[in-house]
Amino acid sequence: MPRGDKSKYTDKQERKADHIAEGYEAKGVSEKEAERRAWATVNKDDGGGKAPGGSGRGKRTGHPAAHKGGKKGGEASAHRSAAARSASAKKAAATRKRNAEHHASH
């Protein structure tokens, strides 16, 4: 099987790659680069083609990159007090303002 052959990927994996590529293209990434990134993401999530004879056959997906975001984000801030979150937000706003002024003067 030559490199780049997609025959061992399932229809679902191909739809997933198409959807990911469309997202990258919407962000301004070239079509070729979007496709490369999309297939890299499918391989990372699924471990290769799932059709019979594909390297990923029979392996569990585990926690694909697409499902991690909601679990990681927000958990730490949820354990902090409202005052601590507010102070952090004010500090961030001040930093953004300072950086904007700095960049405007250059």
N, C-alpha and C positions, 0 to 999 in steps of 0.2 A: 504494500500500500504506500503510494508516494506521499511525501510530506504535503500537508494542506488538504488531503482528501477528507471530505466530510461525510463519506458514506456510512460510517459507523455511529453517527449521531442520530438521535431520535427526532421525530417531528417536533416534539416539545422543546428539545434543546435548540433546534434551529429557530423556532419561534422566539425563544428566549434571547438568542443571539441577535436576531433581527430587531427585537424591541430595544435591547441595550444599545445597538448601533444607531438606531433612530435617535435615541436620547443624546448620544455623543454628537451626532450630526446637527442636532438642534442647537447645541452649544458652540457650533462652529468648527468642529474637528473634521478633517477631510474624510471622505467616504472610505478610503483605503485604511486609514489609521483607525477610524471608528470600527470597522469590521475586525481589524486585528485585535483591538481592545475587547470587543464583544466576545470573540472566541476565547480569548485569554481568561475572561471572567467566567464563561461557561466551564472551561476546563478547571478553573480554580474551585468552582462550586461543586462540580459533579465528578471530577477526576477523569475526564475523557469521555469518549463516546460510549453510550449505554447499550447500543444495539449489539446483538451477538457478535463476539469477536473483538469488540472494542475494549480498550484497556480498563475502562471504568466499570465494566459490566459487573453487577452484583454488589458493588460497594455502596454503603450508605453515604448520603450527602453530608450528614452531620449538621454543622451550622454554617450555611453559605454566607458569604459576605453580605448578600442582600438582606439578611435577616438580623444582622448584628446591631445596626444603628439604634433602634428603639430601646434595646436592652442596655446599651452602654451609656447613651445620652440621657441626662436627666436624673439618673439614680443618685449621683453624688450630690447634686444641688437639692434634691428632695430631702436629704438628711440635714441640711443647713437651715438655720433660722431665717425668717423673713428679713431681719435686720442685716444679717450677713450677706444675703443675696443682694439686697438693695445697695449696701456699701460697695459690693463688687461691681454692680452695674454702674454706679456713679463714678467709680474709679476708671472703669473701661471707657465711659463717655468722655471723661476728662482727658484720657490718653488719646482718644480719637480726635478730639478737638485740638489738642496740642500738636499732634502729628499733622493735622490738616493745615494749621497755621505755619508749621515748619516747612511743609512742602509747598505752600503758597508763596513763601518768601524766596524760594529758589528758582 
